[in-house]
Amino acid sequence: MSYSVLISSKKYKKRISILTKSEINCIKLPLLILLSKSAFAIGLKECEWNLFRILVTTVARISTAAGQ
């Protein structure tokens, strides 16, 4: 099972698959590296990336808490 987050703005709407449950449990520090690659791959601007990072870390925390 994988978790995704919906990125919405006036310019685009994209759903991005973030991590599977096992990846959330295993990956801690490399998470930001992975997310930064995903974010810039879809062309997020710097300010949008900050919002994206907050959304993703929140989703990861909720998903991890739900999985325990």
C-alpha positions as CSV (number, residue, x, y, z in Angstrom):
1,M,0.0,0.0,0.0
2,S,1.4,3.4,-0.9
3,Y,0.5,6.8,0.3
4,S,0.1,9.9,-1.9
5,V,-0.4,13.6,-1.5
6,L,-2.4,15.9,-3.7
7,I,-0.5,19.0,-4.8
8,S,-2.9,21.8,-5.9
9,S,-2.2,25.2,-7.3
10,K,-3.6,27.5,-9.9
11,K,-1.2,26.0,-12.4
12,Y,-1.6,22.3,-11.9
13,K,-3.0,19.5,-9.9
14,K,-0.9,16.4,-9.4
15,R,-1.1,13.3,-7.2
16,I,2.3,12.1,-6.2
17,S,3.0,8.6,-4.8
18,I,5.3,9.2,-1.9
19,L,6.2,6.1,0.0
20,T,4.9,2.6,0.7
21,K,4.3,1.7,4.3
22,S,7.5,-0.3,4.6
23,E,9.5,2.6,3.1
24,I,8.0,5.0,5.7
25,N,9.1,2.6,8.5
26,C,12.6,2.1,7.0
27,I,13.5,5.4,5.6
28,K,14.0,8.4,7.9
29,L,16.8,10.8,6.7
30,P,16.8,9.8,3.0
31,L,13.1,10.7,3.0
32,L,13.8,14.4,2.4
33,I,16.3,13.6,-0.4
34,L,13.7,11.4,-2.1
35,L,11.0,14.0,-1.7
36,S,13.2,16.8,-3.0
37,K,13.9,14.8,-6.1
38,S,10.2,14.1,-6.6
39,A,9.3,17.7,-6.0
40,F,11.8,19.2,-8.4
41,A,11.0,16.4,-11.0
42,I,7.4,17.8,-11.2
43,G,8.7,21.3,-11.4
44,L,7.8,22.8,-8.1
45,K,9.1,26.2,-7.3
46,E,11.0,26.9,-4.1
47,C,8.0,28.4,-2.2
48,E,5.8,25.5,-3.4
49,W,8.4,23.0,-2.3
50,N,8.2,24.3,1.3
51,L,4.4,23.7,1.4
52,F,5.0,20.3,-0.3
53,R,7.5,19.3,2.3
54,I,5.2,20.2,5.2
55,L,2.3,18.3,3.6
56,V,4.4,15.2,3.0
57,T,6.0,15.1,6.4
58,T,2.5,15.4,7.9
59,V,1.2,12.6,5.7
60,A,4.1,10.4,6.6
61,R,3.5,11.0,10.3
62,I,-0.2,10.2,10.0
63,S,0.5,7.1,7.9
64,T,3.1,5.9,10.3
65,A,0.9,6.4,13.3
66,A,-2.0,4.7,11.5
67,G,0.3,1.7,10.6
68,Q,1.3,1.1,14.2
